Amino acid sequence: MGWGKVFSEKRRFFHFHGTRLPVWSTGYWIAQAKLVGITYTLYHSKFQEVGWKEHVPDDKPILFAISHRNAFMDSLAFVHIHDSQVWQLARGDAFKNPLMRKLFYFFHMLPIWRERDGVDTREANEETFNACYDILALNGMVGIYPEGDCINERHIRPLKKGICRIAFGAMEKYNWEIDLHIVPVGVSYTDAEKFGKRQLIQFGPAVRVQTYKEQYQKNSAAAINTLKDELQLRMQDQVVHIPRSHNHHDIDQAVVIGARAFLKEEGSPYTPIAALRKEQELSKKLETIRLNDHEGISHLAKTLHKYVKGRDAFDLRENTFDQQRQSMGYRVGMLLVLLLTFPVFITGWITQIIPFRLPQWIVRKNIKQRIFFSSLQYAIGLFTFTFFYLLYFILAWVLSGHFWMAAILLLVLPVWGKSTYLWWRAYKRWLSVVRLKIKLRRKDDTAVHMMADREELLRIMRNAS
């Protein structure tokens, strides 16, 4: 969105609980870029968005049907991309505090109440639904997590009917005169609970609600179920969907290993979207084995378990086995790079280790549900890094007597921190490769068997059809 639109944007408002709220606001647009855009980019090692331009009309009301794996981080993905000001539904009990309520409104969040909150959900949610209808009538965007709860598993759970009721409710309230589209969205992570991992948000082909008008007017219940089923299939296409079964986690782990190995063999870039598509391909093949070949899936599971046990015994990573890291040139060259850049790392470690580790320590000590680890680490990290960076800025200003020198340090600190983390990650990769080479050169039995198990696991997936 250009500056012209920022300052000429029509002021469109809706009312909620006596409060006049903007569908799109300049203040939130600024917060997107400054408060979220920069920090979210620093938090992930790679963020990729696919399908917005192709599947999200910019002149239509949009309902987003979003997969839900990583609590508040799923919502931040929408805050991060483009200038999308999506009104999202969040837990109603979080809105009880007046100050937090204003903050949530600013960040385009409305309450959705659950039975466990001890309220009459039908009555409590009616005004929220009406607000959604009004936002959509004003060509706004609303994001909903139709799976209901948040579970870090790679499959789309059966959808609730709420999103369909909101869609048809908006159409009814405005006499089917709005051209509402529902866009399925998949949010995927390489490791949802940790810092510095990869995230993908993929938008799929939209469902045009107008096409359901005749069916809905004849039989509303049937239309709701039909739309729900269609949305579920379209959401499954945007993620790696591995149906729940006894072998769910085995298939999940195997396709992650296989996707990286096969993409590297093909010489293809290991991007989030490339990994997703390869994992989708492999998961369908392994699901076919699970359904039709009990001995085959059992053999895969046993091979996987043996391989992972051996790999973890040596504290290896999957990228250890990338072909480009096997040469002596890589090991020597990377060692030289690490030695030359060590001063950057050690000074960065001294200045940034406390704000980096403190959120992790707080979360792991006080939070039992792992699903909230990433969201809370991100939120607490905003405070710890802000506090320490401002402290360093003040100290630099006082000690040097030069404001601009301190200001430059303040701008450099985030890049310095990310560079420190990247050095440590490169070091761990290099050490992992060296450790494996030493074990294989000594013909360590565990290492030799591990490599054989890995080859067998890849063979099974390569031959799956």
Summary of the structure (lengths in Angstrom):
residues: 465
radius of gyration: 25.0
end to end distance: 45.5
largest distance: 76.6
contacts: 1437
relative contact order: 0.10
helix: 65%
strand: 11%
